[in-house]
């Protein structure tokens, strides 16, 4: 019996698109470093010492008090999600807008040539869960209005979840300065017990106000900036999801890939204007569209 002809090795895994890897957010890390360097540098220039503000008791009061207040304010599941998502303030994914656009254009071209059902195999290789779900619904023949409604609901719920997580750190930024004042008052109470020693009184007052420094500093250098950074991440993720949804809708409508690219390029603000698709003149072959799975009139 003759041997069966050898089949070329499958390279599906190599062609599978992957989500961009995480990389350190230089803005967040550098911003915190610059802020701390400025504050500590000013202290040293004023003949101060780092030991003057290195008070474990004050740190315990501020961190413990702030954490407790946040727990009272926030439901535990939201607090846990906020802690898990804190890393996204310090690490970011490489911009995948251009990659997503190119993938959608490839899917659109394939759908016009072979029909939208031909994308069923491709959906299994999509790393982005939102795009994968939207394209699966499209392949399954879901009504366009229903598809849009379902995916917009997904976007709204994701925004609400991310907003709740950001508000955890926003709340911490509001409580920390007040807890710092409480720590300062507690320190002053201890100072008032030793008024007979003037030197001890001066030293005690200085130590008491360290808690205020910790409270105001942590709020304005860490908690509030982190909350705003997470909100910025949320807005970027929302834009990318809206891009994916518009691309899938264009595929379902059977639009020409050139027209889809023109619409999606508006989402890619980082791309140079010269790199964006040129407008398609009315009546040209590129402007003619047909049902998904069929070529436009005049196309081979």
C-alpha positions, 0 to 999 in steps of 0.5 A: 500500500502506497504511503499517504502524501505528506501533509504540510505541518499546521501553523495555526498556533503560529498565526494566532494573534496574541494580545500585546504584552504588559510593559511598565508605565513610565509615566506612572513610575516616573511621576511617583519618583519625581514627586518623591524626589522633589519632596525629599530633596526639598527636605534635605535642602532645608537641612532636614533629615529623612529620619524626620519623616520616617515615622512608622507610627504615623504610617500605621495610623494613616494606612490603617485608618484609610484602609478601614474607611475604604472597607466601610465604604466599598463592598468587599467584591469591588475592593478585591477587584480594585486591589487586583486591578491596581497593577494596570496603573503601573503596567500598560499593554502596547497599543493594539488599535492598529493591530485590531484594525488590520485584523478586522480588515482581513476578516472583512475581506475574507467575509466578502470573498467566502461569506461571513460563515467562513470566519467561524474558524478565525474566531477561535484564534482571537485573543480579545474576548470582546471581539471574539464574542462579537464576531461569533454572534455575527457568524451565528447570524444574530440580528444586527440590531440585537448584536449591537445592543448586546455588545453595547450592554457589555461595554456599559457594564465593563465601564461601570465595573472599572468606574467602581474600581477607580472610585475605591482609590478615589475614596482612599484619596479623600480619607487619607488627609483626614486620617492624617489630621487625626494622627497629628491630633493624637500626637499633639495629645501626647505632647501636651502630657509633657509640657514641662520639657520644652525640647521634648515639646518641640520634637513631639510637635514635629513628629505629630505633623508627620502623620499629616504629611503622610495623609496628604502626600499619599492622597495626592501622590498615589491614591488620586493619581492612580484613580485617574490613571485607571479611569484613563485606562477604562476610556482607552479600553472603551474606545477599543471595544467601540472600534471592534464593534463598528468593525464587526457591524461593517462586516455584517453589513457587507461593506467594502474593506476600504470603507471599513478602514476609513471608518475605523481609522478615526479611532486610531488617533496615534496614526499619522494622517498620511497613513490613513485611507484616502476617501473613496470617490462616489461611483468608484469600484471601492465604493460599491458594496454588496452582501457579505460573501459576494464580490462587488460588481466589477470585481473579479 
